[in-house]
Structure formats: structure tokens, C-alpha cells
């Protein structure tokens, strides 16, 4: 039995670094992933596809590990990086999303959108407990990722 947890997140923020620098980091998946917390391993699957293997979270009795693969596309002229699920037999999640990078006056505006479904191998009875825990964990990781990126880009513009 599995419990499906849907994730749908969106964030907008601005940093002090130039758009070209921001794009260079976000379009380089291993470089970008180095700022994401709790990544156990990032596997290069070739052709700009990567499998993210996250560290286990939870307790000894109920540990959850998210593994997903995405294919990435970037377009510097449009200031966009997108990702979509990539077929991978080790995945227990389907994640997609995008970065939109827009230069501004003394700032770079960034919009992150990500969504997907995580399949957690637990009985359906656990759904009421598992869904908020997984959602909260995912949100916390993404917020820490943004915080780490902001530091790397010279700070967030208020």
C-alpha cells in the first residue's frame, strides 16, 4: 500500500546577483543541487537528466526517502529553466517545475514553481498523518534551498 502526497509550491524573491550569474547556477543542475539540503546523491543519467536521491527523513520505524528523476531544459534568452519527470525505475516521486529569472534594476527577480506527487509506502490509514508531514518536510527543504541560494547570490533584496 502507498499513500500519494501531492506537492504544489510557488515562491518569488529577488537577489543582488546579476541575472546572468543566477541563470548560470540554476541551469547547472549539479551546481544548483549543491545548495539543496539533504541530497544524499545526485545521479547524472545523461542528456541533462538527473536522479535526485534524498536522505531518509522520519523515525527509525517510519523512514521516508524520496527519489525522483527529472529532465531539464534551459533557455538563457527567456531566463527559464524547466524540469519534468524522467522515466526511472527507482523513482517514488514525479516532480516538475520551473525557474523564471528576470533582470531588474539592481536586482534579479526569481520565480520558482514546483509540483508533483510523492508515493510513500505506508498503509492508507496513515494518510492523515503522512500527508502533512511530507508536505511540511518538502516545503522546509525548498525554503532552506532558497535561503542557501540567496546567500550564494549575495543576499536577498527586501
C-alpha positions in Angstrom: 0.0 0.0 0.0 1.1 3.5 -0.7 -0.1 7.0 0.2 0.1 9.6 -2.5 1.1 13.1 -1.4 0.6 16.0 -3.8 3.0 18.9 -3.6 2.4 22.3 -5.2 4.7 25.2 -4.2 5.5 28.6 -5.6 8.0 31.3 -4.4 9.0 34.7 -5.7 12.1 36.5 -4.4 14.9 38.8 -5.6 18.6 38.6 -5.1 21.5 41.0 -5.6 23.5 39.0 -8.1 23.2 39.7 -11.9 20.7 37.6 -13.8 23.4 36.0 -15.9 25.1 34.7 -12.8 21.8 33.4 -11.3 20.9 31.7 -14.6 24.4 30.1 -14.8 23.9 28.5 -11.3 20.2 27.4 -11.7 20.8 26.0 -15.2 23.7 23.9 -14.0 21.8 21.1 -12.1 24.8 19.8 -10.1 25.8 23.3 -9.0 22.2 24.2 -8.2 21.7 20.9 -6.3 24.7 21.6 -4.2 22.6 24.3 -2.4 19.7 21.9 -1.8 19.6 20.4 1.7 19.5 16.6 2.4 20.6 15.4 -1.0 22.2 12.1 -0.5 23.3 11.7 -4.1 22.6 13.3 -7.5 23.0 10.8 -10.3 23.7 12.0 -13.8 21.5 9.9 -16.1 22.9 11.6 -19.3 21.2 14.0 -21.7 20.5 16.6 -19.0 18.5 14.2 -16.8 19.3 13.6 -13.2 18.0 11.3 -10.4 17.8 13.0 -7.0 18.2 10.6 -4.1 17.3 12.4 -0.9 18.4 11.4 2.6 15.8 9.4 4.6 13.7 11.5 7.0 11.4 10.5 9.8 11.9 8.0 12.5 13.6 4.5 12.7 10.1 2.9 12.4 8.8 5.2 9.7 11.6 6.5 7.4 10.7 8.1 4.1 13.2 8.5 1.3 12.2 10.5 -1.8 13.9 9.5 -5.1 12.9 11.2 -8.4 14.4 11.8 -11.8 13.9 14.9 -14.0 14.9 16.0 -17.4 16.0 19.6 -17.5 15.7 22.3 -20.2 17.1 25.8 -20.0 16.8 28.8 -22.2 19.0 31.7 -21.3 17.3 34.2 -23.6 13.9 33.5 -21.9 15.6 33.3 -18.5 14.0 29.9 -17.8 14.9 26.5 -16.5 12.2 23.8 -16.6 12.1 20.2 -15.4 9.7 17.4 -16.0 9.6 13.8 -14.8 12.1 11.4 -16.4 11.4 7.7 -16.6 13.4 6.0 -13.9 12.5 2.7 -12.2 14.0 3.8 -8.9 11.7 6.8 -8.5 8.9 7.1 -6.0 8.0 10.6 -6.9 7.1 12.6 -10.1 8.3 16.2 -9.8 8.1 19.0 -12.3 8.7 22.8 -12.2 10.4 25.9 -13.4 12.7 28.8 -12.6 12.0 32.2 -14.2 14.9 34.6 -13.9 14.2 38.3 -14.8 16.8 41.1 -14.6 15.7 44.2 -12.7 17.3 47.4 -11.5 20.0 46.4 -9.0 18.4 43.0 -8.6 17.4 39.8 -10.2 13.8 38.6 -9.8 13.3 34.9 -9.4 10.1 32.8 -9.5 10.2 29.1 -8.6 7.3 26.8 -9.2 7.4 23.1 -8.4 4.8 20.4 -8.1 4.5 16.7 -8.1 3.4 13.6 -6.3 5.4 11.5 -3.8 4.4 7.9 -3.2 5.0 6.9 0.4 5.0 3.1 1.1 2.6 3.2 4.1 -0.9 2.0 4.7 -3.8 4.3 3.7 -4.7 4.5 7.4 -1.6 6.7 7.8 -2.6 9.2 5.2 -3.9 11.9 7.6 -0.6 11.8 9.4 1.8 11.3 6.4 0.4 14.0 4.1 1.1 17.0 6.4 4.5 15.6 7.5 5.7 15.0 3.9 4.3 18.4 2.7 5.9 20.2 5.6 9.3 18.5 5.0 9.2 19.3 1.3 8.3 22.9 2.0 11.1 23.2 4.6 13.7 21.8 2.2 12.7 24.1 -0.6 12.7 27.1 1.7 16.2 26.2 3.0 17.3 25.8 -0.6 16.1 29.3 -1.5 17.8 30.6 1.7 21.1 28.9 0.6 20.7 30.3 -3.0 20.1 33.8 -1.6 23.3 33.6 0.4 25.2 32.4 -2.7 23.8 35.3 -4.7 24.9 38.0 -2.3 21.7 38.2 -0.3 18.0 38.7 -0.8 16.7 42.1 -1.9 14.0 43.3 0.5 
